[in-house]
Amino acid sequence: ELQEIVKHIPADRLLVETDAPYLLPRTLRPKPKTRRNEPCHLIEVVRTLAQCTGRDIEELAVETSENARRLFNLT
């Protein structure tokens, strides 16, 4: 199951995305009026990841942001 697999991804290799614009996070509350996913929903992806891994949401946000910067040479 995906929730178990993410526990084995090294922190320095983890990236998050929204699958925008087609797949809304299932846990998004309240449901938006449109079915369009947007980058502002990324925090919901990080929140779910934190729940699955038992990690701190702020820590995950910082780590995944640093990983993205490193991957795309933005640092």
Residue pairs with C-beta under 8 A, 6 or more apart in sequence:
3 52
6 14
6 49
6 52
6 53
7 52
7 53
11 63
12 63
12 67
13 67
14 49
14 60
14 63
14 64
14 67
15 64
15 67
15 68
15 71
16 42
16 45
16 46
16 49
16 64
17 42
17 45
18 25
18 37
18 38
18 39
18 41
18 42
18 45
19 37
20 36
20 37
20 38
20 39
20 41
21 36
21 37
21 38
22 37
23 37
24 31
24 32
24 35
24 36
24 37
24 41
25 37
25 41
25 44
25 45
25 48
27 44
27 47
27 48
28 41
28 44
43 61
46 57
46 60
46 61
46 64
47 57
49 55
49 60
50 56
50 57
50 60
53 60
66 75
68 74
69 75
